[in-house]
Amino acid sequence: MHRRHLLARGSATLAAAALPTALGTWLGAGPGLARAQAAWPSKPVRIVVPFAAAGTTDILARALAPELQRAFGQPFVIDNKPGAGGNVGSADVAKAAPDGHTLLMGTVGTHAINVSLYPRLPFDPVKDFAPVTLVAGVPNVLVMNPASAERYRVNSVADLIRAARENPGRLNMASSGNGTSIHLAGELFKSMTGTFMVHFPYRGSGPALLDLVGGNMDLMFDNLPSAMPQIKAGRLKALAVTSAQRSTALPDLPTIEEAGGPALKGYEASSWFGLLAPAGTPADIIGRVQQETARALAAPAVRERLLAAGATPSGMSPADFARLIEAETKKWAQVVKVSGAKVD
């Protein structure tokens, strides 16, 4: 009797110890989830930026990384992997281990536009990723090299339409890469105004802006945060923002619809940026990153800095971010179709 009692008590103890693992398996998480979640992050977390440094994607990632590092006690390291309109860096994250140590600063291009623009992608923007949170939305801004603006006598959007019609194919339009909202904003402008400007895709806003400021390019529909320092310094001439409403960062600058007349009625082409993780990343980790990101974006110092640069901070839930991506994918599919945009 004494031996049977000890065996029964031992079996009960083992069953109780196994319960968390069994429960985790029943929930679809697999053995060891509790240990993995408790330990995360156990090493530096990599945030892949699928564009070159100094663009808005990079600016937002670098603004957020120190806040997450303070919250979680591990370095959050920015890894720039530009190429193919953001597809190279995005594919890298899609194939990464879903352990919470690799994140992507995705964009409207990588997760809502490229699927309609490229015949084939090296990843599935829905199946291969778990949305974490929207970081910020930004308008694009139509900017020109001042010397080019003077040469073509451009002081407004209406002037640009006239100059482009008088000089078909002579104006060079830079972008941060094929499929980006910067590219599509220009293509939509061209299709609605019946103009032709030559598109030059770069590996991010940073190198495109360098050539624009240097006079190798004439104009660009850049994200406002990356263009803002050049506008304030007088190295670029701002003509209009691409959003439906004016930007609080540049309240005197009209929208393209306001400044472009009947041909541009309804024009709108804004950008957004958000964190995503490889599919299969534990929901607990995704929830923690979303909560700390939202907390950081709500902090007065961070929020004011982003607003001054022309970005509107968010921090929405993973479910809301997933719904936004779905809606934006449908919207940009129509823009690609209407604009006739092509991969150069």
N, C-alpha and C positions, 0 to 999 in steps of 0.2 A: 504493500500500500504506500509506504514511504517513497519507494522508487517510482511508482506510477505518478505520485503527486509531484515529484521533482520534474519528471518528464513533461507532464502537462503544463507546469508553470514555465518550463524552459520553452516549450512550443509557443505558448502565449506571448512570451517576451520576443521571440524571433518574429512572430506574426506582426506584433506592434511595430517592431523596427522596420519591417519590410513594407508597412502600409504606405509611407510617403512615396516610395519607388513605384509600388503597384498603382497608386492613385495617379502618379505622374504619367505612367504608361497608359492608363485608361484615358487620360486627357489628351493623349497623342503627343506627349512631350518626350517620352523615352527615358530610360534609366539615367540617373545622375543629374537630372535637371536642377534639383534643389541645390546641389553643390555648385553647379555651373552658375546659377543665378546669384547665389550668395557671394561667389568669388569675383563676379564681374564688377568693374574691369580689372583683370589680373595683369595687364600689360598696357602699353600705350595704345590708344585708339586712333586709327587712321581715318581721316576725312578726305576722301578722294574728290578733288575739284577737276572736272573733265575739260577744263580750259586753261589757258596760260595765266600766269600771275598778272595782277593789276586790273583784271576785269571785275565786274560786279559779283560774279559767282565766287571769285577768290576773296574779294573784299568782305562779303558777308560771312564766309567760312572763317576768315581770320578774326572777324569781330566776335564770333560765337565761340571759337575754340578755347580761349582763356577762361570764359565763363564756365564751360563744361569741365574744364580741367580743375577749376576750383571746387566745383560741385562733387566731382567723383574721385579726386585725388590721384589721377593718372594723366600723363600728357595726352592731349588731343592734337595730333600732328597733321598738318596740311600736306597732301600729296597731289601736286598738279600733274595730270595725265591728259594733255590736250590731244585733239585729233578727230577728224571725221564728224564735226559738228557736235562733239561731246560723246560720240559713240564709243571711242576707245576707252575712256575712263569709266564709263557706265558699264561696259562689258566686263571690265576688270572687277568691279564690285559685284556684278551678277554672279561671277564665278567664285567669289571669296567665301570662306567658311562663315556660316551663319551663327557666329558666336558673339556678335555685338562689338567686335574689335575692328570692324570695317564698316564705314558709312559712306554714303554718296551725297554730295551737295548737288542734287538734281535740279533741272530747270524745265521751263515750259518747252524748250527745244528737245531735251533728251527724253521727256516723258509725255509729251502731248503733240509734238510736231513731227519728229523724225519718223514715226511709224507711218505717216501719210506721205512723206517725202522720199524716203529711201525704199528701193525695191525690196531689200532684205536688211534686217538688223541682226547684229551678233548677240542679241538678247531680246527677251520679251519684256516690254516696259511694265506689264501688269503681273505676269506669272513669276517673273524672276526677282521681284522686289516687294518689300513690305514698307508701305508709307509710314513715316514717323511723324513729321509735322511740316507745315508750311512755315518757312522762316520769314519771308517778306515778299511783297509785291512791289513792283516798280514800273513807272512809265518809261518808255523809250523817249529819246529826245533827238530831233533832227538837227544836226550840227554840220557846219561847213568850215573848211579851211578859210580864214579871212581873205587871203590873197585870191583864192578861187572865187569867193563871193564877190570880191571887187572886180575881178576880171570878167565875170559873167553878169555883173550888175544885179546881184541878188541881195535883197534886204528883207524878203518875206517869202512865205510859201508860194504865193502867187507869182513872185518873181522867179522862183525856182522852176515852176511849171513852165513859164514862158521860156526860160533859158534852155530847159531840157528839150522843149519842142523845137526851138530854133537850132539846137546843136545835138541832134540825135546820135547817141553813141560816143560823144566826146566827154561826157561827165563820168567820172569813176566813183563808184559807190562801194565803200569798204564794209565788211561785216565781220563779226566774231566767228563766223563759220557757217557752212551750209546747214540749213534747218533751224538755226537759232531764230528767236523772235526778232532780232536785229535784221537778219536776212529777210524774213517774211514781211516785216514792216515796210522795207524798201520795195519788195515785190508787189505788195498790195498797193502801195503808193503809185508805182509804175502802171499797174493794170487799171486803176481807177482814173488816172490822168492821161492815159494813152501816151506815155513817154517811154523812152528807152535810155537807160543808163547801164554802164557795164559793171557787173558785180564782181568784186574781188574778195573771196572768203579768206580769212586769216585763222589762226589757231587760238583765237581769243580776242577780247576787246583790247588788251594791253598792246600787242604788236600792231593791231589795226589803228589804234589811236596814235601810236608813234609815227606811222606813215601819214596819217591824216594831218597831224600837227606839222610834220616835216614837209608837207606839200606834195607828196607822192599820190595822195588821194584827194578827191574834191569834197566828198560828203559822207555821212554815216548816220544811221538811225540807232545810236548807241543807247545802252541802259543809262539812265540818268546818274546813278551814283558814280560810275567810272568816268563819265564825261564831265561831271560837275567841277572838279578842280581845274580842268582846262578851260571851261567856260568862265569861271571866276577869274582866272589869270589872263583872260583875253586872248588865249591861243586858239580858241574855237568860237565861231559865231553861232549862237543858238537861234533857230527859227521857230520851233514849235515842239510841243510834247505830243506823243502819240496816243495818250489816254483819252477817255471820254470827258474827263474833267481836268481842269488845270491842276498843276502840282503845287502844293503848299510851299515847296522848297524854292520854286520860281513862279510866284503868283502872277507876275506881269507877263509871262510868256503864254501866248495863246495855244490852244489845241490845234492840231492839223485840220480838224473839221471846221473850227472857227475861222482859221486863216486861209483855208484852201478854196472856199466857195462851193458852189453846187456839186462840182465834180467829186469832192471829198466828203460829201454828206454821209454820216454813219461810219466814218473811218475810226478804227480803234485797234491798237495792237500793243498791249502791255505785256510785261514779263513777270514771272514769279520764280522763286527759288525755294527749295525745301529739302529736308533730310530724308533719305531713304536707306533701308538696310537690305542685305540679301534676303530673299525669301527663306522662311524657316527660322529666322532669328526669334528667340523666345519673346513672347508678348510682354513679359515682365520687364525685360531690358528695353524694349521699344517704349513702353509706358514711362519708364524712368527717364529716358532721354527726352521724350516729349515734354514731360513735366518740368524738367530742369531748363530746357530750351525756352519754354513759355515763361518761366520765372525770370530768366536772363533777359528776354526781350521786353518784359514789363518793367525792368529796372530803369529808373529815370535816366541815368547816364547813358545806357545803351540805347534806349528808345529815342532820346533826343538826338543822339549822334546819327542814328539811322534816318530819322525824319529830316534832319538837316541835309543829309546827302540825297534825299529824294526817295527813300525806301519806306514802305509802310510795314512795320513789324506785325507778325501774326502769332504763331504758336498754337494753331488749331490742333484738334485731336487727330489721331491716325485715321479714324473713320471719316471725318470731315475732309481730310486731305485726300483720301482715296476717292471720295465723291467729286472733289474739285478736279482731280486728274481725269476722271471719266468725262466730266462735262467739257473740260478744256480740249480733250482729244477730239471730241465731236466738233467743237467750234473751229479748231485749227485745220481739221480735215476740209472744211468748207473754204477756209482762207487759201489753202494750198490749191484747191480746185479752181476757185475764182481767179486767183492771181496767176495761175499757170506756172508756179515756181518749179524750177528744175535744180537738180544737184549738179553743180559745176565741177 
